[in-house]
Amino acid sequence: MLGAVAAFILVLNERLNRVIDRSQELNAISDGEARTYLKADVPRLKRRAALLNGSVFFSVLSAIGTSLLVIVAFISAFLQVPHEHGVAVLFIVSLGLFVVSLGYLALETRIAIHEYDHH
């Protein structure tokens, strides 16, 4: 799971970089009329960036939870302490955080697709 979350964070960062690049391109346009028309996309880009940032945040929390799960499992096994309930709770929390991250990505994707429908 940790590998999948790490790969997912890379995908999110790539999407976020594209949004930032697009925003910088819009800000670099000097033509008044074209700039005004294109500047209408800035609030949408800010919303997308915020959603992607939230998605990255919850993915990182999921990765931290998964890492803690592995640490708890190994330490508990080493100390011969029952750990099934604790590991199960950490796994559920980590998956829940990942689901929230996916939800943020779904919202961002919806905005991105809506953007292409209007061009």
ChimeraX attribute file (.defattr): number of C-alpha atoms within 10 A of each C-alpha:
attribute: neighborCount
match mode: 1-to-1
recipient: residues
	/A:1	13
	/A:2	17
	/A:3	9
	/A:4	10
	/A:5	18
	/A:6	15
	/A:7	12
	/A:8	19
	/A:9	21
	/A:10	13
	/A:11	13
	/A:12	19
	/A:13	16
	/A:14	13
	/A:15	18
	/A:16	20
	/A:17	14
	/A:18	14
	/A:19	21
	/A:20	16
	/A:21	12
	/A:22	15
	/A:23	20
	/A:24	12
	/A:25	11
	/A:26	19
	/A:27	13
	/A:28	10
	/A:29	14
	/A:30	10
	/A:31	8
	/A:32	9
	/A:33	10
	/A:34	11
	/A:35	14
	/A:36	13
	/A:37	10
	/A:38	15
	/A:39	16
	/A:40	11
	/A:41	14
	/A:42	16
	/A:43	11
	/A:44	18
	/A:45	22
	/A:46	14
	/A:47	15
	/A:48	24
	/A:49	20
	/A:50	15
	/A:51	22
	/A:52	28
	/A:53	18
	/A:54	17
	/A:55	28
	/A:56	25
	/A:57	17
	/A:58	22
	/A:59	26
	/A:60	21
	/A:61	18
	/A:62	28
	/A:63	23
	/A:64	14
	/A:65	22
	/A:66	22
	/A:67	17
	/A:68	16
	/A:69	19
	/A:70	15
	/A:71	13
	/A:72	17
	/A:73	18
	/A:74	13
	/A:75	12
	/A:76	16
	/A:77	12
	/A:78	9
	/A:79	9
	/A:80	9
	/A:81	10
	/A:82	11
	/A:83	15
	/A:84	11
	/A:85	9
	/A:86	14
	/A:87	20
	/A:88	12
	/A:89	13
	/A:90	20
	/A:91	20
	/A:92	15
	/A:93	16
	/A:94	26
	/A:95	18
	/A:96	14
	/A:97	21
	/A:98	23
	/A:99	16
	/A:100	18
	/A:101	26
	/A:102	18
	/A:103	15
	/A:104	21
	/A:105	21
	/A:106	15
	/A:107	15
	/A:108	22
	/A:109	16
	/A:110	12
	/A:111	17
	/A:112	15
	/A:113	10
	/A:114	12
	/A:115	13
	/A:116	8
	/A:117	8
	/A:118	6
	/A:119	5
